[in-house]
Amino acid sequence: MANLDRSRLPFSDPLDAILAEVAVRIQLPPSKYWLAVERYRKISEWLEREGSPLKDRIARLYPQGSMAIRATIASGVSDGNYDIDIIAELMLAVGVKPQEVLDLLFKAIRGEAGSRYHAMVKRRSRCVAVFYADGMHLDVTPVVLEPRLAPRTSFLFHDDPDEPTETGMTLLMNAWGFCQWFKGRTEDGKPFSDSFAELARSHDAYAEAEKEPVDPQEDPARKSSDVVALQFMKRNRNLRFEGREGRMPSSVLLSKWVGDDAIDHDSLMGALEHHVERIRRRIAIAESRGMLVSEFNPACDQDCFTDRWPLSRAEQQLYLSDLIGFRKALLELRSGELSIDRIQKLLIELFGETHVRSAVEAVQGSVGSETQAGNTGHKPGGGIVIGGAAAPGTGRSAKPNTNYGGPIELS
């Protein structure tokens, strides 16, 4: 890990500092982003090889979902396993059967026995998954362009190989349009994003493998506080649904809700509180009316984001209960002076043990070092300011012998 002068970062509130440290531990590292880009480039070249059933029939491949909006986190609860979603726009006739499209893509990627991807692929209901030894996998979703509608509006195909009696479906979608909409609504604030990018790179153990950016303006380490809050919500959802039966709210649905209410807080805690409460309120309103939430792609009004969740009030109520617990924990964290053990316990319940413990240790070490150097201060009414003594008339310098294994005030 690279050395980082945390005194220059804006995360002066200890809780924000801990959250920032957790965030960079659960996300896709910048160098892994470029590794994913390189891998889907190679998939594209492979599909165009001599003898491929899709040679000269690939219009383009491009990222969708979390990869496209820089919100990828480790899948499930495991570390190092990342799901990367890619669209393969195929030049096939409109009206082609779903099974034919998915089987054709599977055959093209799988290739002959002993070839590059032969032992790495699996045919799924809407995509072909390519699994890599390091835990990353690419979900390549085939689509066919619908040229009469908005740019990149396409037909998506559903055919479940495990349900041969189920009728295949052709659906309209516009993943590219949604990502453009989301990025336009969650543009990063320069001070926060600059600092978060620096922190993210300092944790990137694979930095030496970084590639030159395809687009210099698309820096995967830069994120607004809205995007980081989305990553935290996905992490919490994954933990809550680990081992549960049934589906969970999709990432694109959470992204839509975050995009609707994007505000780009300077504070990570503020952004997280804002989005948890806004989403909780949306679902609570639907519940109070005896209805299921319903959301569509703002770039394609026939692209339904709630077609597979929630399918029942019970499913909706379960996630609403999760959000109520999430909100309660955040309110307690904001309530005032808490012991570091209580802070850690609450954050572990929300985001998992390993990353939270190491994040707390990093911030405690930083606070201790800054205090010894006289670079911390106390906020009026309590609370530690990391990275500089309190301004004259606003607080007092912290004593170098303060015990930072004890309470951290968050008021």
Salt bridges, closest charged atoms under 4 A:
ASP5 OD2 - ARG8 NE 3.60
ASP13 OD2 - LYS379 NZ 3.32
GLU21 OE2 - ARG6 NE 2.57
GLU21 OE1 - ARG25 NH1 2.69
GLU21 OE1 - HIS203 NE2 2.95
GLU38 OE1 - ARG41 NH1 3.68
GLU50 OE2 - LYS55 NZ 3.39
ASP79 OD1 - HIS355 NE2 2.92
ASP83 OD1 - HIS137 ND1 2.97
GLU89 OE1 - ARG60 NE 3.02
ASP103 OD1 - ARG123 NE 3.02
ASP134 OD2 - LYS32 NZ 3.38
ASP134 OD2 - ARG39 NH2 3.16
ASP139 OD1 - ARG124 NH1 3.32
ASP139 OD1 - HIS137 NE2 3.38
GLU146 OE2 - ARG148 NH2 2.67
ASP159 OD2 - ARG123 NH2 2.77
GLU166 OE2 - HIS158 NE2 3.06
ASP188 OD1 - ARG222 NH2 2.77
ASP194 OD2 - LYS190 NZ 3.26
ASP194 OD1 - ARG222 NH1 2.25
GLU198 OE2 - ARG8 NH2 2.86
GLU218 OE2 - LYS183 NZ 3.99
ASP219 OD2 - ARG201 NH2 2.32
ASP226 OD1 - HIS275 NE2 2.67
ASP260 OD2 - LYS256 NZ 2.72
ASP260 OD2 - ARG282 NH2 3.06
ASP261 OD1 - ARG278 NH2 3.10
ASP261 OD2 - ARG282 NH2 3.45
GLU273 OE1 - ARG334 NE 3.33
GLU277 OE2 - ARG280 NH2 2.76
GLU277 OE2 - ARG281 NH2 3.39
GLU277 OE1 - ARG327 NE 2.62
GLU287 OE2 - ARG313 NE 2.73
GLU295 OE1 - LYS256 NZ 2.83
GLU295 OE2 - ARG282 NH1 3.18
ASP307 OD2 - ARG126 NH2 3.76
ASP322 OD2 - ARG244 NH1 2.84
GLU332 OE2 - ARG342 NE 2.68
GLU349 OE2 - LYS345 NZ 2.64
GLU353 OE2 - ARG357 NE 2.73
